[in-house]
Amino acid sequence: MKKNVLLLIIAMYVCKAEAQSSAFQVIDSLLAYGKYKKALKALEAKPISYEVLLKKASIYDKIDDAKNASVNYEKALQIKDDYFVSIAYAKALKKEKKLIKSIQLFEKVFKKDTLNLFVAYDLSKLYLQTKKAHKAKQQLAYLIKQDSSNYNYHYQLGLVYKLLKKRNLRINSFLKAYKINNTDIRSIEKLAKDFFLLKDLDSANLFINKGLRINRNNVNLNKLKVNKLYLDKKYIELLPTLHHLDSILPNDHFTNKMLGRTYLKLDSLNKAKKYFKSASVIDRTDYKSFTYLGHIALKQEDFEAAMFNYFMATMIGKESRDEEYLGLAKVYYKTNKPQKVIKYYKEALRENPSNYIVLLELAKFSDNYYKDISIAQKYYQQYINKFEFKNKENDSLVHKRLSQIKKILFLEGKPIE
């Protein structure tokens, strides 16, 4: 009798296990065809268990619902601690942008198994993401010791050195990554930019061209090429690159502004005007495009448009606007309004007291405008006191005119300052 009861209990347990296994097979079949909503509904109907929670978490993970994945991984871990589930939970937390919690969990997992390089690498990237540069550096040094042939480790270390403001070490790391994988566009891009900023234009050009051979549509490398060609004053050669950039990245502020500047250098004023107008619409804070439009209108003797654009630049601009006030002075000079000319020369000087060209222009204009030459003398003397040796030709002109003014004042019996 007892034997029969035991057999009955075993049979019931086996049936229950088989039923549960069968239910999970149905769920797996649904998932195989992407019917995750039906699978989740079926799981919701089942009693909460470690297996159910884990299955739900993995479904949410697959559809990038990090929040629900995290909730279910956490509940599963409360029932049973598991190494691999902890890793999945840490990754879900990372997707959810709960970076500190993700780091803590990855650290716990890494302590259990320091040879898991996947975990070590995820941890190094999280340290970098949260600007824990020294921890990231330590982790990446460990990874490189384990596998120095992985170019990603060297690239990530380069990013760490960038955070630590270690320029040479940063460049060395990107170079190591490039030597291991000479098609790694990220390393090539970083090296091109770093060499450009160092004014090592030959090296910059080498990496720009290498990168563009791999991907001619790389936006950052195309922009570096534009800057390089512009610095080299190769304006005609520059235009195809700019137009290509415009085709892959339409309505880009940088591209439109550089097209405007390039056409201005080539004296194609109407084309330059078109692109500067576009640039000013794309970026409403770009006051310099209005300045360029002012310069173009002044060249075309459209004084009303010049005045409008210079005024717009002075209203929008927050940085030194001496160039814009100087532009207004030139407009008023062309329209015979001498008092306004003097006013805006002075505004330009107030904006930037180090602009020696404006002070010299103010001195020369005052010399021609005022009958009292002592006013011009004051400005010429200010120029010598502040800016002597800036420009030999200007120094010679100012000294000569000061000498003439002093002679005139002496002959007139007036005091000489």
MARLUMTI-30318 format. One record per residue (C-alpha): x, y, z; residue number from 1. Coordinates in steps of 0.05 Angstrom, whole numbers, plus 5000, padded with zeros to 4 digits. Last residue first. Layout:
<recs>
      X      Y      Z   num
      X      Y      Z   NUM
...
</recs>
This chain:
<recs>
      X      Y      Z   num
   6044   7347   4493   417
   6063   7408   4454   416
   6032   7474   4477   415
   6011   7520   4421   414
   6055   7575   4392   413
   6028   7563   4322   412
   6099   7546   4299   411
   6105   7497   4356   410
   6037   7465   4341   409
   6057   7456   4268   408
   6124   7426   4287   407
   6091   7379   4337   406
   6041   7357   4283   405
   6096   7341   4233   404
   6135   7299   4284   403
   6072   7262   4302   402
   6059   7248   4228   401
   6129   7219   4218   400
   6124   7177   4281   399
   6056   7150   4260   398
   6077   7132   4188   397
   6141   7098   4211   396
   6105   7058   4265   395
   6052   7037   4215   394
   6105   7010   4167   393
   6142   6975   4223   392
   6079   6939   4249   391
   6069   6916   4321   390
   6134   6951   4343   389
   6096   7008   4376   388
   6027   6986   4398   387
   6010   7016   4465   386
   6050   7081   4474   385
   6058   7092   4399   384
   5983   7083   4386   383
   5965   7128   4445   382
   6011   7181   4415   381
   5975   7177   4348   380
   5908   7182   4384   379
   5929   7245   4424   378
   5960   7277   4362   377
   5894   7267   4324   376
   5859   7309   4377   375
   5918   7359   4377   374
   5903   7370   4303   373
   5845   7416   4320   372
   5812   7425   4252   371
   5781   7357   4261   370
   5764   7311   4203   369
   5829   7293   4168   368
   5870   7280   4231   367
   5809   7249   4265   366
   5805   7198   4207   365
   5879   7182   4214   364
   5876   7173   4290   363
   5812   7131   4286   362
   5843   7087   4233   361
   5905   7078   4276   360
   5863   7060   4337   359
   5822   7011   4295   358
   5885   6976   4268   357
   5914   6971   4339   356
   5857   6926   4363   355
   5880   6913   4434   354
   5825   6957   4465   353
   5772   6908   4438   352
   5699   6927   4450   351
   5718   6997   4473   350
   5761   7004   4411   349
   5704   6982   4365   348
   5656   7030   4400   347
   5707   7086   4389   346
   5712   7071   4315   345
   5636   7068   4316   344
   5628   7138   4344   343
   5682   7168   4299   342
   5646   7142   4236   341
   5579   7165   4264   340
   5606   7236   4270   339
   5634   7231   4199   338
   5569   7212   4164   337
   5590   7214   4091   336
   5555   7150   4067   335
   5620   7114   4053   334
   5648   7134   4121   333
   5583   7112   4153   332
   5591   7043   4121   331
   5664   7040   4143   330
   5647   7057   4215   329
   5593   7003   4213   328
   5646   6952   4191   327
   5692   6975   4248   326
   5634   6962   4296   325
   5627   6891   4267   324
   5702   6877   4271   323
   5703   6903   4343   322
   5650   6853   4364   321
   5686   6815   4419   320
   5641   6758   4441   319
   5566   6760   4455   318
   5543   6769   4383   317
   5469   6773   4367   316
   5460   6849   4372   315
   5527   6867   4342   314
   5518   6818   4284   313
   5448   6844   4270   312
   5476   6915   4268   311
   5530   6893   4218   310
   5477   6859   4175   309
   5429   6919   4174   308
   5485   6968   4159   307
   5512   6926   4101   306
   5441   6918   4073   305
   5431   6994   4074   304
   5500   7006   4046   303
   5491   6962   3984   302
   5558   6983   3957   301
   5573   6912   3931   300
   5635   6910   3974   299
   5595   6937   4033   298
   5541   6884   4021   297
   5594   6829   4021   296
   5626   6854   4086   295
   5558   6859   4119   294
   5541   6788   4097   293
   5607   6767   4128   292
   5587   6801   4194   291
   5518   6768   4190   290
   5553   6700   4184   289
   5594   6721   4244   288
   5532   6728   4288   287
   5519   6653   4290   286
   5469   6649   4348   285
   5411   6634   4301   284
   5446   6572   4274   283
   5411   6542   4213   282
   5384   6610   4191   281
   5452   6645   4196   280
   5485   6588   4158   279
   5434   6592   4102   278
   5445   6667   4095   277
   5521   6655   4094   276
   5510   6603   4039   275
   5471   6650   3993   274
   5517   6709   4005   273
   5578   6669   3986   272
   5545   6650   3920   271
   5529   6723   3907   270
   5599   6745   3925   269
   5640   6698   3883   268
   5704   6734   3903   267
   5742   6667   3908   266
   5756   6683   3982   265
   5681   6698   3990   264
   5665   6632   3956   263
   5707   6596   4008   262
   5677   6634   4067   261
   5606   6620   4044   260
   5621   6546   4031   259
   5652   6544   4100   258
   5589   6573   4131   257
   5544   6524   4094   256
   5587   6464   4113   255
   5593   6484   4187   254
   5519   6497   4194   253
   5496   6431   4164   252
   5433   6435   4122   251
   5449   6372   4084   250
   5499   6321   4112   249
   5518   6271   4057   248
   5506   6320   3999   247
   5535   6380   4036   246
   5598   6341   4051   245
   5605   6325   3977   244
   5595   6400   3962   243
   5649   6418   4013   242
   5698   6365   3986   241
   5686   6389   3914   240
   5698   6463   3936   239
   5765   6453   3971   238
   5807   6446   3908   237
   5783   6515   3886   236
   5799   6544   3955   235
   5869   6515   3965   234
   5888   6569   4016   233
   5929   6517   4055   232
   5887   6535   4117   231
   5824   6523   4076   230
   5851   6456   4051   229
   5864   6433   4123   228
   5797   6458   4149   227
   5759   6422   4093   226
   5799   6359   4104   225
   5781   6361   4178   224
   5708   6368   4159   223
   5713   6308   4112   222
   5745   6268   4168   221
   5688   6287   4216   220
   5634   6269   4165   219
   5660   6201   4143   218
   5628   6193   4074   217
   5693   6172   4039   216
   5698   6112   4085   215
   5761   6070   4080   214
   5796   6116   4031   213
   5771   6174   4072   212
   5807   6147   4134   211
   5874   6139   4098   210
   5867   6210   4069   209
   5852   6242   4136   208
   5908   6200   4168   207
   5961   6225   4120   206
   5934   6296   4121   205
   5940   6299   4196   204
   6012   6273   4192   203
   6029   6327   4141   202
   5991   6380   4180   201
   6029   6372   4245   200
   5993   6434   4271   199
   5984   6399   4339   198
   5909   6408   4329   197
   5914   6374   4261   196
   5956   6317   4291   195
   5902   6306   4344   194
   5845   6308   4293   193
   5877   6259   4245   192
   5896   6213   4303   191
   5825   6213   4330   190
   5795   6198   4261   189
   5845   6142   4248   188
   5830   6111   4316   187
   5755   6112   4302   186
   5764   6087   4231   185
   5797   6023   4252   184
   5822   6000   4184   183
   5896   5997   4205   182
   5880   5946   4259   181
   5939   5928   4304   180
   5979   5989   4282   179
   5917   6033   4289   178
   5904   6012   4361   177
   5977   6024   4377   176
   5973   6093   4344   175
   5910   6110   4385   174
   5948   6091   4449   173
   6009   6133   4429   172
   5964   6193   4413   171
   5932   6189   4482   170
   6000   6180   4517   169
   6024   6243   4481   168
   5963   6284   4499   167
   5954   6265   4572   166
   5892   6308   4589   165
   5866   6255   4637   164
   5801   6250   4597   163
   5842   6244   4533   162
   5884   6191   4568   161
   5820   6152   4581   160
   5799   6158   4507   159
   5867   6131   4487   158
   5857   6073   4535   157
   5792   6058   4498   156
   5831   6054   4433   155
   5885   6010   4464   154
   5832   5962   4490   153
   5795   5962   4424   152
   5859   5941   4387   151
   5858   5873   4420   150
   5928   5844   4409   149
   5952   5862   4479   148
   5908   5808   4509   147
   5915   5793   4584   146
   5964   5851   4597   145
   5920   5895   4553   144
   5860   5877   4597   143
   5897   5894   4661   142
   5920   5961   4633   141
   5847   5972   4612   140
   5823   5962   4684   139
   5875   6008   4713   138
   5861   6062   4662   137
   5786   6056   4674   136
   5797   6063   4750   135
   5840   6124   4738   134
   5790   6156   4690   133
   5727   6149   4733   132
   5692   6194   4682   131
   5625   6157   4688   130
   5630   6133   4616   129
   5703   6115   4626   128
   5687   6073   4687   127
   5630   6041   4648   126
   5677   6025   4591   125
   5727   5991   4638   124
   5670   5951   4670   123
   5646   5925   4603   122
   5717   5905   4587   121
   5727   5868   4653   120
   5660   5832   4645   119
   5679   5808   4575   118
   5749   5791   4600   117
   5723   5739   4649   116
   5790   5720   4680   115
   5776   5761   4743   114
   5721   5712   4764   113
   5685   5724   4830   112
   5714   5794   4838   111
   5689   5810   4768   110
   5617   5793   4787   109
   5618   5841   4847   108
   5651   5895   4804   107
   5598   5884   4750   106
   5543   5893   4802   105
   5573   5957   4830   104
   5585   5985   4760   103
   5512   5972   4740   102
   5487   6007   4802   101
   5531   6067   4785   100
   5509   6066   4712    99
   5434   6065   4719    98
   5429   6087   4647    97
   5375   6035   4632    96
   5421   6002   4582    95
   5473   5997   4637    94
   5421   5968   4684    93
   5405   5915   4631    92
   5479   5899   4626    91
   5485   5890   4702    90
   5423   5845   4701    89
   5453   5801   4646    88
   5518   5795   4686    87
   5480   5777   4750    86
   5440   5725   4710    85
   5506   5694   4689    84
   5533   5687   4761    83
   5468   5664   4793    82
   5439   5680   4861    81
   5371   5648   4869    80
   5303   5675   4891    79
   5327   5748   4899    78
   5366   5739   4834    77
   5300   5724   4796    76
   5269   5788   4825    75
   5328   5830   4801    74
   5327   5798   4732    73
   5252   5813   4728    72
   5258   5887   4746    71
   5320   5896   4702    70
   5285   5867   4641    69
   5225   5912   4654    68
   5269   5974   4653    67
   5314   5951   4596    66
   5257   5942   4546    65
   5305   5930   4489    64
   5260   5878   4455    63
   5311   5822   4469    62
   5321   5844   4541    61
   5245   5843   4553    60
   5244   5771   4529    59
   5305   5752   4572    58
   5272   5783   4634    57
   5207   5745   4622    56
   5245   5679   4616    55
   5284   5694   4679    54
   5222   5711   4718    53
   5187   5648   4695    52
   5247   5603   4712    51
   5256   5633   4782    50
   5182   5624   4796    49
   5119   5666   4798    48
   5057   5623   4781    47
   5039   5622   4707    46
   4988   5667   4675    45
   5039   5723   4666    44
   5083   5674   4628    43
   5028   5660   4577    42
   5017   5735   4567    41
   5092   5744   4558    40
   5093   5690   4505    39
   5033   5721   4469    38
   5068   5788   4468    37
   5134   5755   4446    36
   5106   5726   4382    35
   5173   5730   4347    34
   5167   5663   4312    33
   5218   5628   4356    32
   5186   5665   4415    31
   5120   5628   4405    30
   5157   5561   4402    29
   5195   5579   4466    28
   5129   5593   4501    27
   5100   5527   4478    26
   5163   5491   4501    25
   5157   5526   4568    24
   5087   5498   4576    23
   5111   5428   4558    22
   5166   5433   4611    21
   5114   5454   4663    20
   5068   5397   4642    19
   5127   5348   4644    18
   5147   5372   4713    17
   5075   5365   4737    16
   5068   5296   4707    15
   5134   5275   4738    14
   5111   5301   4806    13
   5043   5265   4800    12
   5078   5200   4781    11
   5126   5205   4840    10
   5067   5217   4887     9
   5029   5157   4857     8
   5090   5112   4863     7
   5097   5132   4936     6
   5024   5116   4949     5
   5032   5047   4915     4
   5093   5030   4957     3
   5056   5048   5020     2
   5000   5000   5000     1
</recs>
